[in-house]
Amino acid sequence: MISVNWEKLLGEFADLSTSYSALPAYLAKKYLVAALRNAIKEAKGPQLLRKNTPPAGTRRGRRRAGEKRSTGDLRRAVTTKAKWIGRNRDGFAVAGLGYKYGHESRKAIWLEFGTTRIAGRKMVEKTFDSIRNQVAAGLSRSLASSLEAAVRELESGKNPGMSKRGRAAGL
């Protein structure tokens, strides 16, 4: 999981942090979340996790009778998720790489950590270890491009944000 709070960014993100804080909160949240998600995608995180995920039906190198050589539902369930946690500027953006919710997600947990019968395969851990530096290197580039897009959206007036009635109601 990667998380960023723009008020606590240090080093090379200081200028970006002040630029994001100058934006309206709804735009800053939207584009900060998008930047984190894009940083993971640019580092080829989903593709690498699919590669590290074992094919469907592999049981100690064997397949059941009639099984196809499919990569399986588990590999298709790989996704990148990003969301905002908290309210306005008090919150932070979180992005993660994993599996879609459902049966495939449970199967991934069993394979990742193991059960009483099988040893853990550490597929997600291997993926995060291999993309960590690429995500960190691409994050500033992704934040800068998202900031440019946010400024363009603000100048275009396409999305004026919350109406006065909504602000008065506290929505």
Secondary structure, DSSP 8 states (H G I E B T S, - for coil): -EEE-GGG--GGGHHHHHHHHHS-HHHHHHHHHHHHHHHHHHTTHHHHHHHHS--TT-BTTB--TT-----HHHHHTEEEEEEEESSGGG-EEEEEEEE-SSHHHHHHHHHHH--SSS----HHHHHHHHHHHHHHHHHHHHHHHHHHHHHHHHHHTS---S-HHHHHHT-
